[in-house]
Amino acid sequence: MSSPQKDGQDLSSELFSRAVELIPGGVNSPVRAFRGVGGTPRFIKSAKGATMTDVDGRTYIDYVGSWGPMILGHADEEVLAALHEALGRGTSYGAPTELEIEIAEEIIEAVPSIEMVRMVNSGTEATMSAIRLARGVTNRNKLVKFEGCYHGHGDSLLVKAGSGVATLGLPDSPGVTASVAQNTITVPFNDANALELAFNEHGADIAAVIIEPVVGNMGCVLPQEGFLQKVREIVTKHNALLIFDEVMTGFRLARGGAQGLFGVRPDITTLGKIIGGGLPVGAYGASREIMRHIAPAGNIYQAGTLSGNPLAMTAGLVTLKRLREPAIYEQLERAGNRLCDGLRAAARDAGIETITNRVGSMWTTFFTNEPVTDWTSAAKSNREVYGKFFHAMLNEGVYLAPSQFEAGFISHAHTDELLDKTVEAAHTAFRIIKSNS
């Protein structure tokens, strides 16, 4: 890694000064603005494998991975070669392609709950469409979500959301009307009793429950043993539909996603990130019985100009075929253990209390001494100390999520050498924090 410089009047700072005059907050997605950690965001020029290089020539070991899609690493040679060939055939047709059939076959073969799938352009579009589908099928209005879970920026979903909303301290978003918000019920994650109470009060009008089976948007938070099974049982009892938001976890935790890993089958699944191989993408799928309601087969409308874009389908198909290899997930599991065990040891050696949650290649280190199992416990994390840790790691050449409430991601390109360098950097960062406390 090249030696990163301290914050100063570098090119990233100059670009950010230009950006804030042209783009709200200087960024096109809020968490990128570094509001959760302070300082000036790095403007990235290129990325390869497990590293990114900024416009000032500083190279970082990357644990953001474009917020999850880059499971093979940046600029994977096979993906790039396929994209180069596809570019020569055109970038968008607005008509069906064989690629769409092939990626649908790949998704349906891998994900237990999906018999038919519709491609869209983003995770947000996938969750919005899945909720419309659930309401149309059940002829009910209300939605249940879990506190701290983020399912995109659709109006009905920006109620007690996590991720950037939590980082910016916005419990809800202006512009979301009361009439929309009143149809969204929130309950604590990992609290099946609260879900049962919600159904006891509103059950006749609850169309669906949407959940991140492993939360990534209040940091990585795992379901407690039996929780997902209990959610499935309650939703079924009340004749509602269960939506797993696997935009983040799909093909990340296992080839079959979280539902394959935990053995719980939802009614509707949303996907994104990895299935586009790093290009904009989303998808939602379910049984044939449910999906036949989507236009033009049925009367629930959803459409998109760039849905099934041939470039996204190309990159996604290459990626998903590579993920047929069990060895990739085995390597990611080993890497996750190596990194997170090292981070725990580094914090312990410095006398700093942390909790590191992990499942597979998805992880978060929280600056708290209590187990993190829901939004209330996640919110107890010391955000100020996380900000200090973030910048200390950045100065050591490690790029983490610029928010305490985001998951980190390991790619197949993270070698043992890079993981060990990260742990060494953490030892330095924790010592700096301790000496200044």
Buried (B, 14 or more C-beta within 10 A) or exposed (E): BEEBEEBEEBBBBBBBEEBEEEEEBBBEEBBBBBBBBEBBBBBBBEBBBBBBBBBBEBBBBBBBBBBBBBBBBBBBEBBBEBBEEBEEEEEEEEEEBEBBEBBBEBBBEBBBBBBBBBBBBBBBBBBBBBBBBBBBBBEBEBBBBBBBBBBBBBBBBBBBBBBBBBBBEEEEBEEBEEEBBEBBBBBBBBBBEBBBEBBEEBBEBBBBBBBBBBBBBBBBBBBBEEBBBBBBBBBEEBEBBBBBBBBBBBBBBBBBBBBBBBEBBBBBBBBBBBBBBBBBBBBBBBBEEBBEBBEEEBEBEBEBEBBBBBBBBBBBBBBBEBBEEEEBBEBBBBBBEBBBEBBBBBBEEBEBEBBBBBBBBBBBBBBBEEEBBBBBBBBEBBBEBBBBBBBBBBBBBBBBBBBBBBBBBBBBBBBEEBBEBBBBBBBBBBBBBEEEE
